[in-house]
Amino acid sequence: MAERYLYNQRVRNAPIRRRLDRRFLSWVLVSACVGTVVASGFVYSARCHFEAVALGYETQQQREELERSAERRRQLELERSRSLAPEDLEHRARRLGLCDPEPPDKAASDDKSARKPAPRRARTGAR
């Protein structure tokens, strides 16, 4: 029985030429187009997702910068209000050598009222 099967011999079959099946070819082309559209949709979706994540990070950084700017503004306003406080202004003025204004003397106010007003100039000009 071992002689019945010859596994070592090469068998050459006759070549067969089949016609191209148009339905199969159209099915393959439609499947390839649908696959391309689906893959493109996934790529576009991933791109949108990554852009959204990047915008989220950028927005967070801008929020932090806004908070830092607001804190700096509060500090500057507090410093300004402290520097414009009457006690601080008085202290700085004395350090510069300025002193409190003294009330006007009675004699000095009499001299001012005794002064004559300056004479008015006559208008020279055509109207």
MARKOL-467656 format. One line per 2 residues: number of its first residue (from 1); their letters; for each residue x, y, z of C-alpha. Coordinates in Angstrom, 1 decimal. Layout:
BEGIN
NUM = A = X,Y,Z  ...
***
This chain:
BEGIN
1 = MA = 0.0,0.0,0.0  2.9,2.3,0.4
3 = ER = 3.5,2.2,-3.3  0.2,3.7,-4.1
5 = YL = 1.0,7.2,-3.1  4.0,9.0,-4.5
7 = YN = 4.5,12.1,-2.4  7.9,13.0,-3.8
9 = QR = 6.9,13.4,-7.4  5.9,16.8,-8.6
11 = VR = 2.5,16.9,-10.3  2.0,19.7,-12.9
13 = NA = -1.5,20.7,-13.4  -2.8,22.3,-16.6
15 = PI = -3.0,26.1,-16.4  -6.5,27.5,-16.0
17 = RR = -7.4,31.0,-17.2  -10.4,32.4,-15.4
19 = RL = -12.4,35.4,-16.5  -12.3,38.4,-14.2
21 = DR = -15.4,38.5,-12.1  -16.8,42.0,-12.3
23 = RF = -19.0,41.7,-9.2  -16.0,40.6,-7.1
25 = LS = -13.9,43.4,-8.4  -16.6,46.0,-7.7
27 = WV = -17.1,44.6,-4.2  -13.4,44.9,-3.5
29 = LV = -13.3,48.5,-4.8  -16.4,49.5,-2.8
31 = SA = -14.9,47.9,0.4  -11.6,49.7,-0.1
33 = CV = -13.4,53.0,-0.6  -15.5,52.5,2.5
35 = GT = -12.5,51.4,4.5  -10.6,54.6,3.4
37 = VV = -13.5,56.8,4.4  -13.8,55.1,7.8
39 = AS = -10.0,55.3,8.4  -10.0,59.0,7.4
41 = GF = -12.8,59.6,9.9  -10.8,58.1,12.6
43 = VY = -7.7,60.2,11.7  -9.8,63.4,11.6
45 = SA = -11.4,62.5,15.0  -8.0,61.9,16.6
47 = RC = -6.7,65.2,15.2  -9.6,67.1,16.6
49 = HF = -9.2,65.4,19.9  -5.5,66.3,20.1
51 = EA = -6.2,69.9,19.1  -8.8,70.1,21.9
53 = VA = -6.4,68.7,24.5  -3.7,71.3,23.4
55 = LG = -6.3,74.1,23.5  -7.2,72.9,27.0
57 = YE = -3.6,73.1,28.2  -3.2,76.6,26.6
59 = TQ = -6.4,77.8,28.2  -5.2,76.6,31.6
61 = QQ = -1.9,78.4,31.2  -3.7,81.6,30.3
63 = RE = -6.0,81.2,33.3  -2.9,80.9,35.5
65 = EL = -1.3,83.9,33.9  -4.5,85.9,34.4
67 = ER = -4.6,84.9,38.1  -0.9,85.9,38.5
69 = SA = -1.7,89.3,36.8  -4.7,89.8,39.0
71 = ER = -2.7,89.1,42.2  0.1,91.4,41.0
73 = RR = -2.5,94.1,40.4  -4.0,93.7,43.9
75 = QL = -0.5,94.0,45.3  0.2,97.2,43.3
77 = EL = -3.1,98.7,44.3  -2.4,97.9,48.0
79 = ER = 1.1,99.4,47.7  -0.4,102.5,46.0
81 = SR = -3.0,103.0,48.7  -0.4,102.6,51.4
83 = SL = 1.9,105.1,49.7  -1.0,107.7,49.3
85 = AP = -2.1,107.3,53.0  -1.9,110.7,54.8
87 = ED = 0.4,109.4,57.5  2.9,108.1,55.0
89 = LE = 2.7,111.3,52.9  3.4,113.3,56.1
91 = HR = 6.3,111.1,57.1  7.9,111.4,53.7
93 = AR = 7.4,115.2,53.5  9.1,115.6,56.9
95 = RL = 12.0,113.4,55.8  12.4,115.7,52.8
97 = GL = 12.5,118.7,55.1  9.0,120.1,54.5
99 = CD = 6.9,121.3,57.4  3.2,121.9,58.1
101 = PE = 1.8,125.1,56.6  1.3,127.8,59.2
103 = PP = -2.0,129.7,59.5  -1.8,133.1,57.8
105 = DK = -0.9,136.0,60.1  -3.5,138.7,60.7
107 = AA = -1.1,141.4,59.5  -0.3,139.5,56.3
109 = SD = -3.9,139.2,55.4  -4.5,143.0,56.0
111 = DK = -1.6,143.8,53.6  -3.2,141.7,50.9
113 = SA = -6.6,143.4,51.2  -4.9,146.8,51.2
115 = RK = -3.3,146.2,47.9  -4.9,147.9,44.9
117 = PA = -6.1,145.7,42.1  -4.2,146.0,38.9
119 = PR = -5.6,148.4,36.4  -7.5,146.8,33.5
121 = RA = -6.1,147.1,30.1  -8.2,148.5,27.3
123 = RT = -9.0,146.1,24.6  -7.5,146.9,21.3
125 = GA = -8.9,145.0,18.5  -11.6,145.3,16.0
127 = R = -14.7,143.3,16.4
***
